[in-house]
Amino acid sequence: MEMFLHYGELVWYCLVLLALATGKWCQNPCQVDKEQKYANCQGQNLNEVPKDLPITLEELNLSCNWLYQITADDFSSYTNLRALNVSFNNISTIENNSFVSNTLLRNLTLSNNSLMEMPSVLLEPLVLLESLDLSNNLYNYSTLGKVFKTLVNLQRLSIGGPFVSKVLKGDFVPIKNISLQRFALKTKSSLKLYQSRAFSVLNTKILILDIALDKNAKALPLILKDLAGKSLDRLTFENLFEYTYYTGSTNLFFGLPDINIRELVFYGGKVNDKLLQLILESILISRIQNLLLLSVDFDYTLNRSKIDVKMDKLFLKNLVIKDVMNPDILTFDRTFTWFGKVRNLFIINVNFNFVQCDAWSQMQNVETLDISNNLLLGSYLYNPLCKYSELPKLRKFTAANNNLKYLKPISLLTANWPKLSSLDLSSNYLGSQYENCRWTSNITTLILKYNILSVGVFTCLPTSVHYLDLSFSHLESLNMDYFKNATNLKKLNLSYNKLTLISSEWRHPHLQVLFLDGNIFGVIDKGSFNNLPQLRTLTAGDNPYHCTCDLYSFFSDILSNSKVSLADWPQAYYCYHPQQLRDTRVESYTPGSVECDVRLLVAITVSATAAVVIFCMILCWRFDAPWYFRMTCHIVKSKYRSRKANYGREYLYHAFVSYSHSDADWVRGELLYRLESCSPPYRVCIHERDFLPGKWIIDNIIDNIENSRKTIFVLSHNFVNSEWCNYELYFAHQRAIGHSFEDVILVVKENVTLKDLPKRFYKLRKMLRRKTYLEWPSEPSKQHFFWIQLKNILGSPSNGGQDVLSVMNEPVAPEPCPVSEVPLTTYSKMNLPGN
């Protein structure tokens, strides 16, 4: 069993490796768009066409894989296919009926494969073909089959390969009646044979000849002769001399004037000063408007003539010298006369680092000058020792991707260019220092992107610009004074800098388009752009936005304002703060109206506060809070008037009696008589007799309660309804809180229930549920026992008021007064009637 598991695991690994090798692991590696009309399978190491692609495909890219054949079933289900690219594979075999079902095919690319012959039969169903690329395969001829006669819609055709060594006069006859937009032919590195009249049947606007004539230079005049009388928008020679420089004496290009060519291109190959001179001499008498020298390998001949070559009659609309590693090509004409009649001059990536003084004087007719991707320094571009002449026609100057560090030399160089309107200095090292510059007043476009800018750059910028591009330049802040002076500015690009703040004081009357995307500010206030009345387009995505009410208010205002449009909304706007909203789209952030409307929040807060206050007032009224407050104030005032509390003195009275006026007869006739007639007598305080005249009543109440060991409340219905009795009950209640209610004696004279007591005395009501009280009996036989119980609670009058007697379960003391003999009893707990 273990052996089986071991070999099973090995088999599993083998299957995994096999699946990876064949490109079938897990799922189809192709990328299909949402509409299922385009599939990109480029570079997926496929060795056969996938079977599970949508049948609705219209475009299929299978380039850069390992396909080795195409079978009849590979594309049979894709009947809607319009474009098929199987270039850069290893296809050597294509079955003849492979495209029978693809009659709608318009673009077929089979280049850079291993086809041994040019396909013919398989093209028969493809009568709608507009573009066909069969170049760079392994067939060794360029002869087109008869099937090409039927491809009447063909516009672009590329054929040939590295093994085509001959071009015969009948090779292109099948397409002589087809008007092509583009025809490209590639041959062997050294073409052996070109038969006259081979190209005479071609009818195309663009002709691209990747033909090397190192060993057969005489074929070039024959080719140009066959093209005589034709009109070409572009004639391109690729690698015309691939390995050797031309040193012959014959002018190979003498046939150029006989061809109506608008643009002549030399791409790659070796070009020396002699061959360049022959080309330019032929162009002088031709109708060629554009000359492009791209990626050529330039060098001088060993026997270079010391006589200056003058090309001062070379009229060209565009002269492009690009990707030439040897800058000596510029001094081919020592006096630079070949620039004299050029309208648009492009010297790009030629590795030159200075401009000779004489060169500027030869550019009197130049309207566009592009010297990008070179090694220029400001001091090499502008030399104060030179006498610069005016360039009266120059409108656009581009010096991008050089080594420029200062703007001032550029301003001095361009000061005498009266029509200069566009200046592109991107991808340099400009703007790190404060400079004072003088510019021509016609500059309307200034591009400084991909530099290292600081706020000091604004002191050197021209104020006449309409479009200013400062993007990708590490800019951290803005100089608002510049924008006050640059009143013509309409379009400003500040994308992908390090701006942290958008000032609400930004004022500009004419700014219409503003790019602020890719900076590091998090908040835009609603009024940030109020002083930009002409703003129409704003791009401000890719910033770390703080999703707050201010931001929400800003975007709500912008989106509802038809005057300003957000160019990149909503896909480029995400929240960065707070943490819980990070990576949430700003459009999804919708705070509540209470959260963001300050007026509503204030209204709700005020309303809630008022409701709470009213509720508290109702509670206070319901539970007599004002009464409590008044009583507390009276106590505090009394204590304050007494200055200090004398807790160590003896009590003046054994008891303070609180009673209603209607119960006064019972108190004087019964209670006082029974207590004060004892020997020794009890000292009892009542308000009618013992209150100090002239003193506040409240002070009398408080002082006498404090000076009495006990407080006796004679409870009756009149007592409950008496305001002064309530005061006395409240003050006794406050004192009792600190003494565990030991000094309070309740005498129920009438049938008073717990519910009859005011609710504000909740502590006293609670005490009545637990504490013993005395009930005045109506029967005379029981009244004698009442007095014994009361005197037991009051204690012996001989103790001077110092005893602290327990109210609960207290043994009865010996009666010193002359009363009837009653046995000692235990004072037990009773309940109020109705409780």
Solvent accessible surface area in square Angstrom, and as a share of the most:
residue,aa,sasa,rsa
1,M,174,0.77
2,E,148,0.66
3,M,137,0.61
4,F,146,0.61
5,L,104,0.52
6,H,102,0.45
7,Y,122,0.47
8,G,34,0.33
9,E,89,0.40
10,L,81,0.40
11,V,87,0.50
12,W,145,0.51
13,Y,118,0.45
14,C,82,0.49
15,L,98,0.49
16,V,30,0.17
17,L,118,0.59
18,L,107,0.53
19,A,21,0.16
20,L,101,0.50
21,A,74,0.58
22,T,34,0.20
23,G,17,0.17
24,K,129,0.55
25,W,110,0.39
26,C,105,0.63
27,Q,144,0.64
28,N,41,0.21
29,P,45,0.28
30,C,15,0.09
31,Q,124,0.55
32,V,57,0.33
33,D,51,0.27
34,K,197,0.84
35,E,118,0.53
36,Q,87,0.39
37,K,97,0.41
38,Y,81,0.31
39,A,0,0.00
40,N,42,0.22
41,C,0,0.00
42,Q,83,0.37
43,G,44,0.42
44,Q,64,0.29
45,N,91,0.47
46,L,8,0.04
47,N,50,0.26
48,E,80,0.36
49,V,2,0.01
50,P,16,0.10
51,K,135,0.57
52,D,100,0.52
53,L,11,0.05
54,P,27,0.17
55,I,112,0.57
56,T,61,0.35
57,L,0,0.00
58,E,54,0.24
59,E,79,0.36
60,L,4,0.02
61,N,26,0.13
62,L,0,0.00
63,S,5,0.03
64,C,60,0.36
65,N,8,0.04
66,W,160,0.56
67,L,1,0.00
68,Y,116,0.44
69,Q,67,0.30
70,I,0,0.00
71,T,34,0.20
72,A,26,0.20
73,D,107,0.55
74,D,13,0.07
75,F,0,0.00
76,S,44,0.29
77,S,58,0.37
78,Y,5,0.02
79,T,70,0.41
80,N,58,0.30
81,L,0,0.00
82,R,85,0.31
83,A,24,0.19
84,L,2,0.01
85,N,45,0.23
86,V,0,0.00
87,S,6,0.04
88,F,114,0.48
89,N,18,0.09
90,N,77,0.39
91,I,0,0.00
92,S,56,0.36
93,T,72,0.42
94,I,21,0.10
95,E,73,0.33
96,N,92,0.47
97,N,80,0.41
98,S,1,0.01
99,F,1,0.00
100,V,81,0.47
101,S,41,0.26
102,N,0,0.00
103,T,65,0.38
104,L,57,0.28
105,L,0,0.00
106,R,84,0.30
107,N,56,0.29
108,L,1,0.00
109,T,26,0.15
110,L,1,0.00
111,S,6,0.04
112,N,40,0.21
113,N,10,0.05
114,S,22,0.14
115,L,9,0.04
116,M,126,0.56
117,E,119,0.53
118,M,14,0.06
119,P,13,0.08
120,S,43,0.28
121,V,75,0.43
122,L,5,0.02
123,L,0,0.00
124,E,98,0.44
125,P,34,0.21
126,L,0,0.00
127,V,68,0.39
128,L,56,0.28
129,L,0,0.00
130,E,55,0.25
131,S,15,0.10
132,L,1,0.01
133,D,37,0.19
134,L,0,0.00
135,S,16,0.10
136,N,49,0.25
137,N,0,0.00
138,L,65,0.32
139,Y,1,0.00
140,N,102,0.52
141,Y,78,0.30
142,S,0,0.00
143,T,58,0.34
144,L,7,0.03
145,G,26,0.25
146,K,166,0.70
147,V,12,0.07
148,F,1,0.00
149,K,115,0.49
150,T,70,0.41
151,L,0,0.00
152,V,106,0.61
153,N,62,0.32
154,L,2,0.01
155,Q,70,0.31
156,R,87,0.32
157,L,0,0.00
158,S,9,0.06
159,I,1,0.00
160,G,0,0.00
161,G,0,0.00
162,P,58,0.37
163,F,106,0.44
164,V,0,0.00
165,S,21,0.14
166,K,102,0.43
167,V,0,0.00
168,L,67,0.33
169,K,122,0.52
170,G,37,0.36
171,D,4,0.02
172,F,0,0.00
173,V,57,0.33
174,P,17,0.11
175,I,2,0.01
176,K,99,0.42
177,N,130,0.66
178,I,9,0.05
179,S,81,0.52
180,L,4,0.02
181,Q,92,0.41
182,R,79,0.29
183,F,0,0.00
184,A,13,0.10
185,L,2,0.01
186,K,52,0.22
187,T,5,0.03
188,K,74,0.31
189,S,50,0.32
190,S,28,0.18
191,L,1,0.01
192,K,137,0.58
193,L,70,0.35
194,Y,9,0.04
195,Q,63,0.28
196,S,53,0.34
197,R,159,0.58
198,A,0,0.00
199,F,0,0.00
200,S,36,0.23
201,V,36,0.21
202,L,3,0.01
203,N,70,0.36
204,T,11,0.06
205,K,90,0.38
206,I,36,0.18
207,L,0,0.00
208,I,19,0.10
209,L,1,0.00
210,D,27,0.14
211,I,3,0.02
212,A,4,0.03
213,L,0,0.00
214,D,30,0.15
215,K,177,0.75
216,N,16,0.08
217,A,22,0.17
218,K,157,0.67
219,A,2,0.01
220,L,0,0.00
221,P,24,0.15
222,L,66,0.33
223,I,2,0.01
224,L,0,0.00
225,K,145,0.62
226,D,13,0.07
227,L,2,0.01
228,A,46,0.36
229,G,70,0.68
230,K,47,0.20
231,S,62,0.40
232,L,4,0.02
233,D,56,0.29
234,R,90,0.33
235,L,0,0.00
236,T,10,0.06
237,F,3,0.01
238,E,43,0.19
239,N,44,0.23
240,L,8,0.04
241,F,5,0.02
242,E,55,0.25
243,Y,139,0.53
244,T,73,0.43
245,Y,65,0.25
246,Y,21,0.08
247,T,105,0.61
248,G,27,0.26
249,S,106,0.69
250,T,77,0.45
251,N,42,0.21
252,L,6,0.03
253,F,0,0.00
254,F,122,0.51
255,G,6,0.06
256,L,0,0.00
257,P,28,0.18
258,D,83,0.43
259,I,0,0.00
260,N,58,0.30
261,I,0,0.00
262,R,111,0.41
263,E,24,0.11
264,L,0,0.00
265,V,8,0.05
266,F,5,0.02
267,Y,103,0.39
268,G,12,0.12
269,G,13,0.12
270,K,46,0.20
271,V,5,0.03
272,N,2,0.01
273,D,14,0.07
274,K,67,0.28
275,L,2,0.01
276,L,0,0.00
277,Q,58,0.26
278,L,20,0.10
279,I,0,0.00
280,L,0,0.00
281,E,63,0.28
282,S,3,0.02
283,I,5,0.03
284,L,63,0.31
285,I,130,0.66
286,S,21,0.14
287,R,142,0.52
288,I,7,0.03
289,Q,82,0.36
290,N,6,0.03
291,L,0,0.00
292,L,32,0.16
293,L,0,0.00
294,L,36,0.18
295,S,44,0.28
296,V,4,0.02
297,D,65,0.34
298,F,4,0.02
299,D,62,0.32
300,Y,47,0.18
301,T,27,0.16
302,L,190,0.95
303,N,133,0.68
304,R,71,0.26
305,S,66,0.42
306,K,185,0.78
307,I,139,0.70
308,D,59,0.31
309,V,31,0.18
310,K,137,0.58
311,M,5,0.02
312,D,67,0.35
313,K,142,0.60
314,L,1,0.00
315,F,134,0.56
316,L,7,0.04
317,K,87,0.37
318,N,30,0.16
319,L,0,0.00
320,V,21,0.12
321,I,0,0.00
322,K,78,0.33
323,D,47,0.25
324,V,0,0.00
325,M,119,0.53
326,N,37,0.19
327,P,45,0.28
328,D,60,0.31
329,I,0,0.00
330,L,16,0.08
331,T,41,0.24
332,F,8,0.03
333,D,0,0.00
334,R,92,0.34
335,T,46,0.27
336,F,10,0.04
337,T,12,0.07
338,W,0,0.00
339,F,3,0.01
340,G,11,0.10
341,K,67,0.28
342,V,0,0.00
343,R,113,0.41
344,N,23,0.12
345,L,0,0.00
346,F,50,0.21
347,I,7,0.04
348,I,29,0.14
349,N,45,0.23
350,V,0,0.00
351,N,51,0.26
352,F,17,0.07
353,N,61,0.31
354,F,109,0.45
355,V,24,0.14
356,Q,72,0.32
357,C,57,0.34
358,D,86,0.45
359,A,4,0.03
360,W,5,0.02
361,S,51,0.33
362,Q,53,0.23
363,M,8,0.04
364,Q,63,0.28
365,N,45,0.23
366,V,0,0.00
367,E,52,0.24
368,T,27,0.16
369,L,1,0.01
370,D,21,0.11
371,I,4,0.02
372,S,9,0.06
373,N,59,0.30
374,N,7,0.04
375,L,84,0.42
376,L,0,0.00
377,L,58,0.29
378,G,6,0.06
379,S,77,0.50
380,Y,103,0.39
381,L,0,0.00
382,Y,39,0.15
383,N,56,0.29
384,P,103,0.65
385,L,160,0.80
386,C,17,0.10
387,K,201,0.85
388,Y,43,0.16
389,S,45,0.29
390,E,93,0.42
391,L,2,0.01
392,P,48,0.30
393,K,89,0.38
394,L,0,0.00
395,R,119,0.43
396,K,92,0.39
397,F,0,0.00
398,T,12,0.07
399,A,0,0.00
400,A,14,0.11
401,N,67,0.34
402,N,6,0.03
403,N,49,0.25
404,L,0,0.00
405,K,107,0.45
406,Y,94,0.36
407,L,1,0.00
408,K,95,0.40
409,P,25,0.16
410,I,0,0.00
411,S,0,0.00
412,L,58,0.29
413,L,4,0.02
414,T,0,0.00
415,A,20,0.16
416,N,75,0.38
417,W,6,0.02
418,P,50,0.32
419,K,94,0.40
420,L,0,0.00
421,S,37,0.24
422,S,17,0.11
423,L,0,0.00
424,D,23,0.12
425,L,0,0.00
426,S,7,0.05
427,S,41,0.26
428,N,6,0.03
429,Y,110,0.42
430,L,0,0.00
431,G,0,0.00
432,S,63,0.41
433,Q,95,0.42
434,Y,154,0.59
435,E,23,0.10
436,N,127,0.65
437,C,31,0.19
438,R,154,0.56
439,W,34,0.12
440,T,15,0.09
441,S,92,0.59
442,N,71,0.36
443,I,0,0.00
444,T,41,0.24
445,T,30,0.18
446,L,0,0.00
447,I,32,0.16
448,L,0,0.00
449,K,68,0.29
450,Y,107,0.41
451,N,3,0.02
452,I,88,0.44
453,L,6,0.03
454,S,42,0.27
455,V,51,0.30
456,G,0,0.00
457,V,1,0.00
458,F,7,0.03
459,T,63,0.37
460,C,3,0.02
461,L,10,0.05
462,P,6,0.04
463,T,63,0.37
464,S,23,0.15
465,V,0,0.00
466,H,71,0.32
467,Y,50,0.19
468,L,0,0.00
469,D,6,0.03
470,L,0,0.00
471,S,2,0.02
472,F,78,0.33
473,S,0,0.00
474,H,96,0.43
475,L,0,0.00
476,E,113,0.50
477,S,53,0.34
478,L,27,0.14
479,N,42,0.22
480,M,46,0.21
481,D,88,0.46
482,Y,9,0.03
483,F,1,0.00
484,K,117,0.50
485,N,98,0.50
486,A,0,0.00
487,T,59,0.34
488,N,66,0.34
489,L,0,0.00
490,K,86,0.37
491,K,76,0.32
492,L,0,0.00
493,N,23,0.12
494,L,0,0.00
495,S,7,0.04
496,Y,86,0.33
497,N,8,0.04
498,K,88,0.37
499,L,2,0.01
500,T,82,0.48
501,L,137,0.68
502,I,11,0.06
503,S,30,0.19
504,S,63,0.41
505,E,123,0.55
506,W,1,0.00
507,R,139,0.51
508,H,3,0.01
509,P,63,0.39
510,H,84,0.37
511,L,0,0.00
512,Q,70,0.31
513,V,35,0.20
514,L,0,0.00
515,F,49,0.20
516,L,0,0.00
517,D,19,0.10
518,G,13,0.12
519,N,5,0.02
520,I,90,0.45
521,F,1,0.01
522,G,10,0.09
523,V,59,0.34
524,I,1,0.00
525,D,67,0.35
526,K,111,0.47
527,G,25,0.24
528,S,2,0.01
529,F,18,0.08
530,N,112,0.58
531,N,39,0.20
532,L,5,0.03
533,P,79,0.50
534,Q,71,0.32
535,L,4,0.02
536,R,93,0.34
537,T,38,0.22
538,L,0,0.00
539,T,13,0.07
540,A,0,0.00
541,G,0,0.00
542,D,77,0.40
543,N,8,0.04
544,P,37,0.23
545,Y,0,0.00
546,H,67,0.30
547,C,6,0.03
548,T,57,0.33
549,C,31,0.19
550,D,80,0.42
551,L,0,0.00
552,Y,75,0.28
553,S,38,0.25
554,F,3,0.01
555,F,6,0.03
556,S,47,0.31
557,D,55,0.28
558,I,13,0.06
559,L,95,0.47
560,S,91,0.59
561,N,55,0.28
562,S,118,0.76
563,K,129,0.55
564,V,19,0.11
565,S,61,0.39
566,L,19,0.10
567,A,66,0.51
568,D,21,0.11
569,W,50,0.18
570,P,34,0.21
571,Q,98,0.44
572,A,16,0.12
573,Y,0,0.00
574,Y,88,0.33
575,C,3,0.02
576,Y,92,0.35
577,H,68,0.30
578,P,47,0.30
579,Q,125,0.55
580,Q,146,0.65
581,L,45,0.22
582,R,87,0.32
583,D,111,0.58
584,T,43,0.25
585,R,83,0.30
586,V,7,0.04
587,E,79,0.35
588,S,71,0.46
589,Y,26,0.10
590,T,97,0.56
591,P,19,0.12
592,G,43,0.42
593,S,77,0.49
594,V,67,0.38
595,E,109,0.49
596,C,35,0.21
597,D,51,0.27
598,V,106,0.61
599,R,198,0.72
600,L,67,0.33
601,L,83,0.41
602,V,81,0.47
603,A,51,0.39
604,I,77,0.39
605,T,73,0.42
606,V,91,0.52
607,S,69,0.45
608,A,52,0.41
609,T,76,0.44
610,A,45,0.35
611,A,58,0.45
612,V,88,0.51
613,V,75,0.43
614,I,97,0.49
615,F,117,0.49
616,C,59,0.35
617,M,122,0.54
618,I,95,0.48
619,L,73,0.36
620,C,54,0.32
621,W,191,0.67
622,R,112,0.41
623,F,114,0.47
624,D,44,0.23
625,A,33,0.26
626,P,68,0.43
627,W,13,0.05
628,Y,48,0.18
629,F,139,0.58
630,R,108,0.40
631,M,0,0.00
632,T,65,0.38
633,C,40,0.24
634,H,45,0.20
635,I,34,0.17
636,V,90,0.52
637,K,103,0.44
638,S,6,0.04
639,K,82,0.35
640,Y,168,0.64
641,R,97,0.36
642,S,58,0.37
643,R,206,0.75
644,K,165,0.70
645,A,51,0.39
646,N,92,0.47
647,Y,186,0.71
648,G,78,0.75
649,R,94,0.34
650,E,110,0.49
651,Y,65,0.25
652,L,102,0.51
653,Y,43,0.16
654,H,0,0.00
655,A,0,0.00
656,F,0,0.00
657,V,0,0.00
658,S,1,0.00
659,Y,5,0.02
660,S,7,0.05
661,H,151,0.67
662,S,68,0.44
663,D,4,0.02
664,A,3,0.02
665,D,105,0.54
666,W,29,0.10
667,V,0,0.00
668,R,106,0.39
669,G,47,0.45
670,E,58,0.26
671,L,0,0.00
672,L,14,0.07
673,Y,138,0.53
674,R,80,0.29
675,L,0,0.00
676,E,58,0.26
677,S,62,0.40
678,C,7,0.04
679,S,78,0.50
680,P,58,0.36
681,P,67,0.42
682,Y,4,0.02
683,R,105,0.38
684,V,2,0.01
685,C,0,0.00
686,I,3,0.02
687,H,60,0.27
688,E,75,0.34
689,R,121,0.44
690,D,38,0.20
691,F,36,0.15
692,L,110,0.55
693,P,120,0.76
694,G,89,0.86
695,K,74,0.31
696,W,146,0.51
697,I,87,0.44
698,I,14,0.07
699,D,9,0.05
700,N,7,0.04
701,I,1,0.01
702,I,9,0.04
703,D,39,0.20
704,N,14,0.07
705,I,3,0.01
706,E,55,0.24
707,N,21,0.11
708,S,0,0.00
709,R,5,0.02
710,K,2,0.01
711,T,2,0.01
712,I,0,0.00
713,F,1,0.00
714,V,0,0.00
715,L,3,0.02
716,S,0,0.00
717,H,85,0.38
718,N,65,0.33
719,F,1,0.00
720,V,21,0.12
721,N,124,0.63
722,S,28,0.18
723,E,81,0.36
724,W,113,0.40
725,C,5,0.03
726,N,11,0.05
727,Y,24,0.09
728,E,8,0.03
729,L,2,0.01
730,Y,4,0.02
731,F,7,0.03
732,A,3,0.02
733,H,5,0.02
734,Q,62,0.28
735,R,24,0.09
736,A,1,0.01
737,I,83,0.42
738,G,67,0.65
739,H,85,0.38
740,S,85,0.55
741,F,37,0.16
742,E,60,0.27
743,D,15,0.08
744,V,5,0.03
745,I,5,0.03
746,L,2,0.01
747,V,1,0.00
748,V,2,0.01
749,K,45,0.19
750,E,60,0.27
751,N,102,0.52
752,V,2,0.01
753,T,37,0.21
754,L,11,0.05
755,K,168,0.71
756,D,51,0.26
757,L,6,0.03
758,P,23,0.15
759,K,113,0.48
760,R,29,0.11
761,F,0,0.00
762,Y,128,0.49
763,K,74,0.31
764,L,3,0.01
765,R,37,0.14
766,K,92,0.39
767,M,12,0.05
768,L,1,0.00
769,R,114,0.42
770,R,144,0.53
771,K,15,0.06
772,T,5,0.03
773,Y,3,0.01
774,L,1,0.01
775,E,89,0.40
776,W,36,0.13
777,P,21,0.13
778,S,95,0.61
779,E,79,0.35
780,P,107,0.67
781,S,99,0.64
782,K,114,0.48
783,Q,40,0.18
784,H,48,0.22
785,F,77,0.32
786,F,4,0.02
787,W,3,0.01
788,I,12,0.06
789,Q,33,0.15
790,L,0,0.00
791,K,8,0.04
792,N,13,0.07
793,I,8,0.04
794,L,0,0.00
795,G,4,0.04
796,S,29,0.19
797,P,6,0.04
798,S,82,0.53
799,N,58,0.30
800,G,22,0.21
801,G,0,0.00
802,Q,93,0.41
803,D,41,0.21
804,V,119,0.69
805,L,32,0.16
806,S,56,0.36
807,V,8,0.04
808,M,77,0.34
809,N,102,0.52
810,E,24,0.11
811,P,109,0.69
812,V,17,0.10
813,A,39,0.30
814,P,115,0.72
815,E,57,0.25
816,P,57,0.36
817,C,7,0.04
818,P,117,0.74
819,V,33,0.19
820,S,64,0.41
821,E,168,0.75
822,V,40,0.23
823,P,106,0.67
824,L,129,0.64
825,T,47,0.27
826,T,94,0.55
827,Y,13,0.05
828,S,66,0.43
829,K,96,0.41
830,M,80,0.36
831,N,93,0.47
832,L,5,0.03
833,P,43,0.27
834,G,71,0.68
835,N,84,0.43
